[in-house]
């Protein structure tokens, strides 16, 4: 009998199955672990991408606020340009000696530049003329038969003698005597009234700038203080919404199911401006300008004149103007604006009403306080092969910052890390000294308003070339300004919610735009200096202003502070930089010097080479300051369903701040050269430890 059992036992078939069964469990564990690791890595990548998007979103909201601040700051610059033009050009057009004013002669040349040697010299009197508006062709509502503004220095016009009554029995002798007396009285009245109107106009344009810059600084400070946040690392964006709420929505919208299945993600946000007041990182560049005016008064033998700083008491000796002085006192608030001319305002009491009445050229941003946001999120990830035990904790964080834009130039060229304001040589050397509270000299001619029209400009509006750069008549002359004093009566009204809030002249008789208004818009349109140092949006109200107005309460803008559009706006009719371009292209003399004629030239902040692929902060020959693709902007839906494009250009040059992701090492570096050449250090608002 055969032993089949022994044969089966000795068989080696099937041994691998046992090993496979044993090894399969190990392989399955490795397989499950690989799947778990891959899923966790996927969740980590997903979480990091979500956090990157959230940081990008929050920084974009921060950038929008900075863009709004930057444009309002540029409007202060435009107000200063307007003050300069009104005082140096419009206020001196009547002069005929030592030569005819360039706006009337039409003759301009680089060689015809006046350089003052010192106050009081004849050369300086030419360089720094005094305001005298008694010139008929410029202001049509004055005596057109005479001009007491013919000389750039103080002048004297002798009176004609009264015709004596030699033969009283002749009626003609008596009539001639009476007529000469009447003419002399009219001469006296005309002489005295010119002085008081010169003084009023000087005060009007100064007060107009004072109130304009004060209103814009109030809005800027409110927006800047809003960026300091609510104590939770967040702030309110221009839509009136919490940035942290938006960050939370972005993260939750983009997270995978496994990142949210176990528990809600824990989200933290760090706002670099948190806890900082506006006064810590935005510093006003205070100024104390002074304008000279031609005070004219009648003596026993002549109509004399004297050049005075506007801050001196104007009532004596020119106060004998009678009805004119009464009208200015009662209807035009002379005493109010006179008090402001000699008042002392605080420059350290941020938020006080007087603080905003102290005139400023704008604000400078401390570069050592960097704008950026940080976002950190933590999730609990549980995978399919890890059903029990504690879930895996995943954390991701990201930092993003606005870049490319500019609040405006600093006053000085360098800003040491330890300094509260910029120092060094001024970037615009023509705006005068920075006011620090000390009482300035009334005879300091450097305080007369002026500004650079391009980087490195050494003359500004003190040249015939700049003063004669606008034309609207034959022979390139500026011979039909068509202005009236009454068009300026409301140029220095207080700004009120729902008011006209318009500092530019207006034809109140016909209730329409006056020619003088368009000339002023042309005079302040963007120049080369502006596009070099400011972020300018050609459609500020559409992109920013309307949203600020709609969300005033949420942005903590005081209820009595109106939110205004660009200069040229009037009441609810909002104008933009585009209108200034149109006026400039209409009146600028092309042979004077280079003007910014194309709105694409505003696009000098950074460059997006393609609407989808890439961007660069480096200027390129083909796209810097050029718009390569503007079609989507002009096709923007009227209802806002297509988002507006800042600066109006999808590809090519861009205006204002954009956003980029940055590393934490960059933010914590102590070798950042932010304050100018040779000024390196660490930012003063680094991310908190442990974030």
C-alpha positions as CSV (number, residue, x, y, z in Angstrom):
1,X,0.0,0.0,0.0
2,X,1.3,3.4,-0.9
3,X,1.9,6.2,1.7
4,X,0.1,9.1,0.1
5,X,0.1,11.2,3.3
6,X,3.9,11.2,3.4
7,X,4.1,12.2,-0.2
8,X,1.8,15.2,0.4
9,X,3.8,16.3,3.4
10,X,7.0,16.2,1.4
11,X,5.5,18.3,-1.4
12,X,6.9,22.0,-1.5
13,X,4.1,23.4,-3.5
14,X,2.2,26.5,-2.0
15,X,4.9,27.7,0.4
16,X,5.0,31.1,-1.2
17,X,1.4,31.7,-0.6
18,X,2.1,31.6,3.1
19,X,4.9,34.1,2.8
20,X,2.7,36.3,0.5
21,X,0.0,36.2,3.0
22,X,2.4,37.2,5.7
23,X,4.1,39.9,3.6
24,X,0.8,41.3,2.3
25,X,0.0,42.7,5.7
26,X,3.4,44.5,5.7
27,X,3.0,45.7,2.2
28,X,-0.5,46.9,2.9
29,X,0.7,48.9,5.9
30,X,3.3,50.5,3.7
31,X,0.7,51.1,1.0
32,X,-1.7,52.6,3.5
33,X,1.0,54.7,5.0
34,X,2.0,55.9,1.5
35,X,-1.6,56.8,0.7
36,X,-1.9,58.6,4.0
37,X,1.3,60.5,3.6
38,X,0.3,61.4,0.0
39,X,-3.1,62.6,1.2
40,X,-1.6,64.5,4.1
41,X,0.9,66.1,1.7
42,X,-2.0,66.9,-0.6
43,X,-3.8,68.5,2.3
44,X,-0.7,70.4,3.3
45,X,-0.3,71.7,-0.3
46,X,-4.0,72.6,-0.4
47,X,-3.8,74.4,2.9
48,X,-0.6,76.3,1.9
49,X,-2.3,77.3,-1.4
50,X,-5.4,78.5,0.5
51,X,-3.3,80.5,2.9
52,X,-1.3,82.0,0.1
53,X,-4.5,83.1,-1.6
54,X,-5.8,84.5,1.7
55,X,-2.7,86.5,2.3
56,X,-2.8,87.7,-1.3
57,X,-6.4,88.7,-0.8
58,X,-5.8,90.6,2.5
59,X,-2.7,92.4,1.0
60,X,-4.8,93.4,-2.0
61,X,-7.4,94.9,0.3
62,X,-4.6,96.7,2.2
63,X,-3.1,97.9,-1.2
64,X,-6.5,99.4,-2.2
65,X,-6.5,101.5,1.0
66,X,-2.9,102.6,0.3
67,X,-3.9,103.5,-3.3
68,X,-6.8,105.7,-2.0
69,X,-4.4,107.4,0.4
70,X,-1.8,107.9,-2.3
71,X,-4.3,109.5,-4.6
72,X,-5.7,111.8,-2.0
73,X,-2.1,112.8,-1.2
74,X,-1.6,113.6,-4.8
75,X,-4.6,115.9,-4.7
76,X,-2.9,117.9,-2.0
77,X,0.1,118.2,-4.4
78,X,-2.3,119.5,-7.0
79,X,-3.8,122.0,-4.6
80,X,-0.3,123.3,-4.0
81,X,0.3,123.6,-7.7
82,X,-2.9,125.5,-8.0
83,X,-1.9,127.9,-5.3
84,X,1.5,128.5,-7.0
85,X,-0.1,129.1,-10.4
86,X,-2.7,131.5,-8.9
87,X,-0.1,133.5,-7.1
88,X,2.8,133.5,-9.6
89,X,1.0,133.5,-12.9
90,X,-2.6,134.6,-12.6
91,X,-1.9,137.2,-9.9
92,X,0.8,138.9,-11.9
93,X,-0.5,139.0,-15.5
94,X,-0.9,142.8,-15.5
95,X,2.8,143.5,-15.3
96,X,4.4,145.2,-18.2
97,X,7.8,146.3,-16.7
98,X,10.6,145.5,-16.9
99,X,9.0,143.5,-19.7
100,X,5.5,142.3,-20.8
101,X,4.3,139.3,-18.9
102,X,4.9,136.1,-20.9
103,X,1.2,135.1,-20.8
104,X,0.5,138.3,-22.8
105,X,3.6,138.6,-24.9
106,X,3.6,135.0,-26.1
107,X,7.4,135.0,-26.0
108,X,9.0,132.2,-24.0
109,X,12.6,131.1,-23.9
110,X,14.8,129.0,-21.7
111,X,17.2,132.0,-21.5
112,X,14.4,134.1,-20.0
113,X,14.7,132.7,-16.5
114,X,14.8,135.0,-13.5
115,X,17.1,134.0,-10.7
116,X,16.7,136.1,-7.6
117,X,19.7,137.4,-5.8
118,X,18.0,138.3,-2.5
119,X,14.9,139.8,-1.2
120,X,14.5,143.5,-1.7
121,X,16.8,143.7,-4.8
122,X,15.4,144.7,-8.1
123,X,16.4,141.3,-9.5
124,X,14.5,139.4,-6.9
125,X,11.4,141.7,-7.3
126,X,11.3,140.5,-10.8
127,X,11.7,136.9,-9.8
128,X,9.1,137.0,-7.0
129,X,6.4,139.4,-8.2
130,X,3.6,140.5,-5.8
131,X,0.0,139.7,-6.5
132,X,-1.9,142.5,-8.3
133,X,-5.2,141.6,-9.9
134,X,-6.1,145.1,-11.2
135,X,-5.5,144.1,-14.7
136,X,-8.6,144.3,-16.9
137,X,-8.2,141.7,-19.6
138,X,-7.6,139.1,-16.8
139,X,-10.4,140.1,-14.5
140,X,-13.3,141.6,-16.4
141,X,-15.2,142.9,-13.4
142,X,-12.8,145.7,-12.6
143,X,-12.2,149.1,-14.2
144,X,-11.1,148.3,-17.7
145,X,-9.7,151.8,-18.3
146,X,-6.7,151.6,-16.1
147,X,-4.3,149.1,-14.6
148,X,-2.3,149.8,-11.5
149,X,-0.4,146.6,-11.9
150,X,2.1,147.5,-14.6
151,X,5.4,147.2,-12.6
152,X,6.7,144.2,-10.8
153,X,8.1,146.4,-8.1
154,X,6.2,148.9,-6.0
155,X,5.1,151.8,-8.1
156,X,3.8,155.4,-7.7
157,X,1.3,157.1,-9.9
158,X,1.2,160.8,-9.6
159,X,-2.2,162.5,-9.1
160,X,-3.4,165.2,-11.5
161,X,-3.9,168.6,-10.0
162,X,-7.4,169.9,-9.3
163,X,-8.3,172.6,-11.9
164,X,-8.5,175.9,-10.0
165,X,-11.5,178.3,-10.4
166,X,-9.6,181.2,-11.9
167,X,-12.7,182.9,-13.3
168,X,-15.7,182.1,-11.1
169,X,-18.0,184.1,-13.2
170,X,-17.4,181.6,-16.1
171,X,-19.6,178.5,-15.8
172,X,-17.1,176.4,-17.7
173,X,-14.4,177.1,-15.0
174,X,-16.7,175.9,-12.2
175,X,-17.6,172.8,-14.2
176,X,-13.9,172.0,-14.9
177,X,-13.1,172.4,-11.2
178,X,-15.9,170.1,-10.1
179,X,-15.1,167.5,-12.7
180,X,-11.4,167.5,-11.7
181,X,-12.4,167.1,-8.0
182,X,-14.7,164.2,-9.0
183,X,-12.0,162.6,-11.1
184,X,-9.5,162.9,-8.2
185,X,-12.0,161.3,-5.8
186,X,-12.5,158.5,-8.3
187,X,-8.8,158.1,-8.6
188,X,-8.4,157.9,-4.8
189,X,-11.2,155.3,-4.6
190,X,-9.8,153.2,-7.4
191,X,-6.3,153.3,-5.9
192,X,-7.4,152.3,-2.4
193,X,-9.8,149.6,-3.6
194,X,-7.1,147.9,-5.7
195,X,-5.0,147.3,-2.6
196,X,-7.8,145.7,-0.6
197,X,-8.8,143.5,-3.5
198,X,-5.2,142.4,-4.0
199,X,-5.1,141.5,-0.4
200,X,-8.5,139.7,-0.5
201,X,-7.4,137.6,-3.6
202,X,-4.2,136.6,-1.9
203,X,-6.1,135.5,1.2
204,X,-8.7,133.8,-0.9
205,X,-6.3,131.5,-2.8
206,X,-4.3,130.8,0.4
207,X,-7.5,130.0,2.4
208,X,-8.7,127.8,-0.5
209,X,-5.6,125.7,-0.2
210,X,-5.7,125.6,3.6
211,X,-9.2,124.1,3.6
212,X,-8.6,121.8,0.6
213,X,-5.5,120.1,2.1
214,X,-7.2,120.0,5.5
215,X,-10.2,118.1,4.2
216,X,-8.0,115.6,2.3
217,X,-5.7,115.0,5.3
218,X,-8.8,114.2,7.5
219,X,-9.8,111.5,5.0
220,X,-6.3,110.2,4.7
221,X,-5.9,110.0,8.5
222,X,-9.2,108.2,8.9
223,X,-8.2,105.6,6.3
224,X,-4.8,105.2,7.8
225,X,-6.2,104.8,11.3
226,X,-8.7,102.3,10.0
227,X,-5.7,100.2,8.8
228,X,-4.5,99.9,12.4
229,X,-7.3,97.4,12.8
230,X,-9.8,96.2,15.3
231,X,-7.5,94.4,17.7
232,X,-7.9,91.1,16.0
233,X,-5.3,91.6,13.4
234,X,-7.8,92.8,10.9
235,X,-9.0,96.0,9.3
236,X,-12.0,97.3,7.3
237,X,-11.5,97.4,3.6
238,X,-12.9,100.0,1.2
239,X,-16.1,97.9,0.8
240,X,-16.8,98.2,4.5
241,X,-16.0,94.6,5.2
242,X,-13.6,92.9,7.6
243,X,-10.4,91.7,5.9
244,X,-10.3,88.8,8.4
245,X,-13.8,87.8,7.3
246,X,-12.7,87.7,3.7
247,X,-9.5,85.8,4.6
248,X,-11.7,83.2,6.4
249,X,-14.0,82.8,3.4
250,X,-11.0,82.4,1.0
251,X,-9.5,79.7,3.1
252,X,-12.7,77.8,3.7
253,X,-13.7,78.0,0.0
254,X,-10.4,76.5,-1.1
255,X,-9.8,73.8,1.5
256,X,-10.3,70.1,0.7
257,X,-12.9,68.1,2.6
258,X,-10.4,66.2,4.7
259,X,-8.9,69.5,5.9
260,X,-12.3,70.5,7.3
261,X,-14.1,67.2,8.1
262,X,-12.7,66.9,11.6
263,X,-12.9,70.5,12.8
264,X,-13.1,74.1,11.5
265,X,-9.7,75.5,10.6
266,X,-8.1,77.9,13.1
267,X,-7.2,81.1,11.3
268,X,-5.0,83.9,12.4
269,X,-4.2,87.1,10.6
270,X,-1.4,89.6,11.2
271,X,-1.9,93.2,9.9
272,X,1.4,95.0,9.9
273,X,-0.3,98.3,10.7
274,X,-2.1,96.8,13.7
275,X,-1.9,99.2,16.7
276,X,-0.2,101.9,14.7
277,X,-1.8,105.4,14.5
278,X,-1.7,107.3,11.3
279,X,0.8,109.8,12.8
280,X,3.4,107.0,13.3
281,X,3.8,106.0,9.7
282,X,2.4,109.0,7.8
283,X,4.1,112.3,8.6
284,X,2.7,115.6,7.3
285,X,5.1,117.8,5.5
286,X,4.1,121.1,7.1
287,X,4.6,124.3,5.3
288,X,4.2,128.0,6.1
289,X,3.8,129.7,2.7
290,X,3.7,133.4,2.3
291,X,2.5,135.4,-0.7
292,X,3.4,139.1,-1.3
293,X,0.6,141.4,-2.5
294,X,0.6,144.9,-3.9
295,X,-0.9,147.2,-1.3
296,X,-2.0,150.4,-2.9
297,X,-3.2,153.6,-1.1
298,X,-3.8,157.2,-1.9
299,X,-1.7,160.0,-0.5
300,X,-2.1,163.7,-1.0
301,X,-0.1,163.7,-4.2
302,X,-0.1,160.2,-5.6
303,X,-1.4,156.6,-5.6
304,X,1.5,154.9,-3.9
305,X,2.0,151.1,-3.5
306,X,3.9,148.9,-1.1
307,X,4.7,145.2,-1.4
308,X,3.6,143.4,1.7
309,X,3.4,139.8,3.0
310,X,-0.2,138.8,3.2
311,X,0.2,138.0,6.9
312,X,0.5,141.7,7.7
313,X,-2.5,143.7,8.8
314,X,-4.2,144.8,5.5
315,X,-6.7,147.3,6.9
316,X,-4.2,150.1,7.3
317,X,-3.5,152.0,5.1
318,X,-5.5,150.4,2.4
319,X,-8.5,150.1,4.6
320,X,-10.0,153.4,3.3
321,X,-11.6,151.4,0.5
322,X,-15.1,152.2,1.7
323,X,-17.8,150.1,0.1
324,X,-15.4,147.5,-1.2
325,X,-13.9,146.9,2.2
326,X,-17.4,146.7,3.7
327,X,-18.4,144.1,1.1
328,X,-15.3,142.0,1.7
329,X,-15.8,142.3,5.5
330,X,-19.5,141.4,5.4
331,X,-20.0,139.1,2.4
332,X,-16.6,137.5,2.0
333,X,-15.6,136.8,5.6
334,X,-12.5,139.0,5.6
335,X,-12.1,138.9,9.4
336,X,-12.3,135.1,9.4
337,X,-9.6,134.5,6.9
338,X,-7.5,137.4,8.3
339,X,-7.5,135.6,11.7
340,X,-6.4,132.4,10.0
341,X,-3.5,134.2,8.3
342,X,-1.8,135.2,11.5
343,X,-2.9,132.3,13.7
344,X,-0.6,129.6,15.1
345,X,-1.8,126.0,14.6
346,X,-0.6,122.9,16.4
347,X,1.5,120.5,14.4
348,X,1.7,117.7,17.0
349,X,-2.0,117.4,18.1
350,X,-3.1,114.8,15.6
351,X,-6.8,114.9,15.1
352,X,-7.4,118.4,16.5
353,X,-9.2,120.8,14.1
354,X,-6.4,123.3,14.2
355,X,-4.0,120.5,13.3
356,X,-5.7,120.3,9.9
357,X,-5.7,124.0,9.4
358,X,-1.9,124.1,9.5
359,X,-1.0,123.8,5.8
360,X,0.9,120.8,4.6
361,X,2.4,119.9,1.2
362,X,1.1,116.4,1.8
363,X,2.3,113.4,3.8
364,X,5.4,111.2,3.6
365,X,5.3,107.5,4.5
366,X,7.9,106.2,6.9
367,X,9.6,103.4,4.9
368,X,10.5,101.5,8.1
369,X,6.9,100.7,8.7
370,X,6.2,98.2,5.9
371,X,2.7,97.4,4.7
372,X,2.1,93.6,4.6
373,X,-0.2,90.9,6.0
374,X,0.4,87.5,7.4
375,X,-2.1,84.6,7.5
376,X,-1.7,81.4,9.4
377,X,-4.1,78.5,9.4
378,X,-4.2,75.2,11.2
379,X,-6.3,72.2,10.3
380,X,-6.8,68.7,11.6
381,X,-6.4,66.1,8.9
382,X,-7.7,62.5,9.2
383,X,-7.1,60.2,6.3
384,X,-8.8,57.0,5.2
385,X,-6.3,54.7,6.7
386,X,-6.0,56.6,9.9
387,X,-9.6,56.2,11.3
388,X,-8.6,56.1,15.0
389,X,-6.4,58.2,17.3
390,X,-5.6,61.9,17.1
391,X,-5.8,63.6,13.7
392,X,-2.7,65.0,12.1
393,X,-2.2,68.8,12.8
394,X,-1.2,70.8,9.7
395,X,-0.1,74.4,9.8
396,X,0.6,76.8,7.0
397,X,1.4,80.5,6.9
398,X,2.1,83.1,4.2
399,X,3.0,86.7,3.9
400,X,2.1,89.1,1.2
401,X,2.7,92.8,0.7
402,X,1.7,95.7,-1.5
403,X,4.4,96.8,-3.9
404,X,5.0,99.2,-6.8
405,X,3.0,102.2,-5.6
406,X,3.9,105.4,-3.8
407,X,2.2,107.5,-1.3
408,X,4.3,110.3,-2.6
409,X,7.9,111.5,-2.3
410,X,9.5,112.0,1.1
411,X,10.6,115.5,1.8
412,X,14.2,114.6,2.3
413,X,16.2,112.1,0.2
414,X,17.1,109.8,3.1
415,X,15.2,108.4,6.1
416,X,17.4,106.9,8.8
417,X,15.9,104.0,10.7
418,X,15.9,105.9,14.0
419,X,14.4,109.1,12.6
420,X,10.7,110.1,12.7
421,X,10.9,112.2,9.5
422,X,13.0,112.2,6.4
423,X,16.2,114.1,6.3
424,X,18.8,115.3,3.8
425,X,18.4,117.4,0.7
426,X,14.8,117.9,-0.3
427,X,13.5,115.9,-3.3
428,X,11.6,119.0,-4.5
429,X,14.0,121.8,-3.7
430,X,11.5,124.5,-4.8
431,X,8.8,124.0,-2.2
432,X,10.7,125.8,0.6
433,X,11.7,124.7,4.1
434,X,9.8,122.3,6.2
435,X,7.8,124.1,8.8
436,X,8.7,122.9,12.3
437,X,6.8,125.4,14.5
438,X,9.3,128.2,14.7
439,X,8.0,131.6,13.6
440,X,9.4,132.2,10.1
441,X,10.4,135.5,8.7
442,X,7.9,137.5,6.7
443,X,10.6,138.5,4.3
444,X,11.8,134.9,3.5
445,X,11.3,134.8,-0.3
446,X,11.8,131.0,-0.3
447,X,8.4,130.7,1.3
448,X,6.6,131.9,-1.8
449,X,4.8,128.9,-3.4
450,X,6.7,127.1,-6.1
451,X,7.2,123.5,-7.2
452,X,9.3,121.3,-9.5
453,X,7.7,120.4,-12.8
454,X,10.2,117.6,-13.4
455,X,12.8,115.8,-11.3
456,X,15.8,118.1,-10.8
457,X,13.9,121.3,-11.8
458,X,15.7,124.3,-10.3
459,X,13.3,127.1,-11.4
460,X,9.7,125.8,-11.4
461,X,7.1,128.5,-12.0
462,X,9.6,131.3,-11.5
463,X,10.5,131.3,-15.2
464,X,8.9,132.9,-18.2
465,X,9.0,129.5,-19.9
466,X,6.7,128.0,-17.2
467,X,4.5,131.1,-16.8
468,X,3.8,131.3,-20.5
469,X,3.1,127.6,-21.1
470,X,-0.6,128.0,-21.5
471,X,-2.3,129.7,-24.5
472,X,-5.7,130.3,-25.8
473,X,-5.3,133.1,-28.3
474,X,-3.5,134.4,-31.3
475,X,0.3,134.6,-31.2
476,X,0.4,132.0,-28.5
477,X,-0.7,134.6,-25.9
478,X,-3.0,134.0,-23.0
479,X,-5.3,136.9,-23.8
480,X,-8.8,135.9,-22.9
481,X,-8.7,134.3,-19.4
482,X,-12.2,135.6,-18.9
483,X,-12.0,135.5,-15.1
484,X,-13.9,137.6,-12.6
485,X,-13.3,138.2,-8.9
486,X,-16.8,137.1,-8.2
487,X,-16.0,133.6,-9.6
488,X,-13.6,133.2,-6.7
489,X,-16.0,134.4,-3.9
490,X,-16.8,130.8,-2.9
491,X,-13.5,129.2,-3.6
492,X,-12.7,129.2,0.1
493,X,-16.0,128.0,1.5
494,X,-15.9,125.5,4.3
495,X,-16.4,121.9,3.1
496,X,-19.7,120.4,4.0
497,X,-21.4,117.1,3.4
498,X,-23.7,117.4,0.3
499,X,-22.2,120.8,-0.4
500,X,-20.6,122.0,-3.7
501,X,-17.2,121.6,-2.1
502,X,-15.5,123.2,-5.1
503,X,-12.4,125.5,-4.7
504,X,-12.2,126.3,-8.5
505,X,-13.8,129.4,-10.1
506,X,-17.4,129.1,-11.4
507,X,-19.5,131.4,-13.5
508,X,-22.2,132.1,-11.0
509,X,-24.1,134.5,-13.3
510,X,-24.7,131.9,-16.0
511,X,-24.3,128.9,-13.6
512,X,-21.9,127.2,-15.9
513,X,-18.2,126.4,-16.3
514,X,-16.1,129.5,-16.7
515,X,-13.0,129.6,-19.0
516,X,-10.8,130.4,-16.0
517,X,-11.8,127.0,-14.5
518,X,-10.5,125.1,-17.5
519,X,-7.3,127.1,-17.4
520,X,-6.7,126.1,-13.8
521,X,-7.4,122.4,-14.6
522,X,-4.8,122.7,-17.4
523,X,-2.3,124.3,-15.0
524,X,-2.5,121.5,-12.5
525,X,-2.6,118.5,-14.9
526,X,0.0,115.8,-14.1
527,X,3.6,116.7,-15.0
528,X,6.9,114.7,-15.1
529,X,7.6,115.2,-11.4
530,X,4.1,113.9,-10.5
531,X,4.4,110.7,-12.5
532,X,7.8,110.1,-11.1
533,X,6.9,110.2,-7.4
534,X,3.1,109.7,-7.1
535,X,0.6,106.9,-7.7
536,X,-2.1,108.5,-9.8
537,X,-5.3,106.9,-10.8
538,X,-7.1,108.4,-13.8
539,X,-10.5,107.2,-12.5
540,X,-10.1,107.7,-8.8
541,X,-13.8,108.2,-8.0
542,X,-14.9,105.1,-9.9
543,X,-12.2,102.9,-8.4
544,X,-12.0,104.2,-4.9
545,X,-13.8,107.4,-4.0
546,X,-17.3,106.1,-4.5
547,X,-16.6,103.1,-2.3
548,X,-15.2,105.3,0.4
549,X,-18.2,107.5,0.3
550,X,-20.6,104.6,0.5
551,X,-18.8,103.1,3.5
552,X,-17.8,106.2,5.5
553,X,-19.3,105.0,8.8
554,X,-17.6,101.6,8.5
555,X,-14.3,103.3,7.7
556,X,-14.6,105.6,10.7
557,X,-14.6,108.8,8.6
558,X,-16.3,111.5,10.7
559,X,-19.8,112.1,9.6
560,X,-19.2,115.8,9.0
561,X,-16.2,115.2,6.7
562,X,-17.1,115.1,3.0
563,X,-15.4,112.6,0.7
564,X,-14.4,114.6,-2.4
565,X,-13.3,113.7,-5.8
566,X,-10.4,115.2,-7.8
567,X,-10.1,118.9,-8.3
568,X,-12.7,119.9,-10.8
569,X,-15.5,118.0,-9.1
570,X,-18.5,120.0,-8.1
571,X,-21.2,118.7,-5.8
572,X,-22.3,115.2,-7.0
573,X,-20.7,115.7,-10.3
574,X,-17.3,114.0,-10.0
575,X,-14.4,114.8,-12.3
576,X,-11.2,112.9,-12.7
577,X,-7.6,113.3,-13.9
578,X,-9.0,112.6,-17.4
579,X,-10.7,116.0,-17.4
580,X,-7.4,117.6,-16.4
581,X,-5.7,115.9,-19.3
582,X,-8.3,117.2,-21.7
583,X,-7.9,120.7,-20.5
584,X,-4.1,120.4,-20.6
585,X,-4.1,119.1,-24.1
586,X,-6.3,122.0,-25.1
587,X,-4.2,124.8,-23.6
588,X,-0.6,123.6,-23.3
589,X,1.9,125.2,-25.7
590,X,3.7,122.2,-27.2
591,X,6.9,124.2,-27.7
592,X,7.2,125.2,-24.0
593,X,8.5,122.0,-22.6
594,X,7.4,118.3,-22.4
595,X,3.9,117.8,-21.0
596,X,2.3,114.6,-19.9
597,X,-0.2,114.3,-22.7
598,X,-1.2,110.6,-22.6
599,X,-2.9,109.0,-19.6
600,X,-0.8,105.8,-20.3
601,X,2.2,107.9,-19.1
602,X,0.7,107.6,-15.6
603,X,1.4,103.9,-15.7
604,X,4.9,104.0,-14.1
605,X,4.5,102.0,-10.9
606,X,5.3,98.6,-12.2
607,X,4.8,96.5,-15.4
608,X,2.7,93.5,-16.2
609,X,4.1,92.0,-19.4
610,X,1.1,89.9,-20.1
611,X,-2.5,89.9,-18.9
612,X,-2.0,86.3,-17.7
613,X,1.6,85.1,-17.6
614,X,4.0,87.3,-15.7
615,X,4.8,90.6,-14.2
616,X,7.9,92.5,-13.3
617,X,8.8,95.6,-11.3
618,X,11.5,96.5,-13.8
619,X,10.8,99.0,-16.5
620,X,11.1,97.7,-20.0
621,X,11.5,99.4,-23.3
622,X,8.2,98.0,-24.7
623,X,5.7,98.4,-21.8
624,X,6.8,100.7,-19.0
625,X,4.6,103.7,-19.2
626,X,2.6,102.1,-22.0
627,X,-0.7,100.3,-22.1
628,X,-0.5,97.1,-24.2
629,X,-4.1,95.9,-23.5
630,X,-6.8,98.3,-22.4
631,X,-9.8,96.8,-24.1
632,X,-11.3,95.0,-21.1
633,X,-11.2,98.2,-19.1
634,X,-13.1,100.2,-21.7
635,X,-15.7,97.4,-21.9
636,X,-16.3,97.3,-18.2
637,X,-20.0,96.8,-17.5
638,X,-21.8,99.8,-16.2
639,X,-23.3,97.8,-13.3
640,X,-19.8,96.9,-12.1
641,X,-20.1,93.2,-13.0
642,X,-16.6,93.4,-14.6
643,X,-14.1,94.6,-12.0
644,X,-12.4,97.8,-12.7
645,X,-8.7,97.8,-13.7
646,X,-6.6,100.2,-11.6
647,X,-5.1,102.7,-14.0
648,X,-7.2,101.4,-16.8
649,X,-4.6,99.0,-18.3
650,X,-4.8,95.2,-18.2
651,X,-1.3,94.6,-19.6
652,X,1.7,96.9,-19.8
653,X,2.5,99.7,-17.3
654,X,0.4,99.9,-14.1
655,X,-0.4,102.6,-11.6
656,X,-0.5,102.2,-7.9
657,X,0.1,99.3,-5.5
658,X,-0.2,95.7,-6.5
659,X,0.6,92.6,-4.4
660,X,3.2,89.9,-4.1
661,X,4.1,87.0,-1.8
662,X,7.2,87.6,0.3
663,X,9.1,85.4,2.7
664,X,9.2,85.7,6.4
665,X,13.0,85.9,6.2
666,X,12.7,89.0,4.2
667,X,10.4,90.6,6.7
668,X,12.8,89.7,9.6
669,X,16.0,90.8,7.8
670,X,18.1,93.5,9.4
671,X,19.8,94.5,6.1
672,X,16.9,96.1,4.2
673,X,18.0,99.3,2.5
674,X,14.7,101.2,2.7
675,X,15.7,104.7,3.8
676,X,17.7,105.6,0.8
677,X,21.4,105.0,-0.1
678,X,23.4,103.9,2.9
679,X,20.3,103.7,5.1
680,X,19.8,100.0,6.0
681,X,18.2,98.2,8.9
682,X,15.2,96.2,10.0
683,X,11.5,97.3,9.6
684,X,9.9,98.5,12.8
685,X,6.8,96.3,12.5
686,X,8.2,92.8,12.1
687,X,5.9,89.8,12.5
688,X,5.3,88.9,16.1
689,X,7.4,86.1,17.6
690,X,5.6,82.8,17.3
691,X,3.4,83.8,14.4
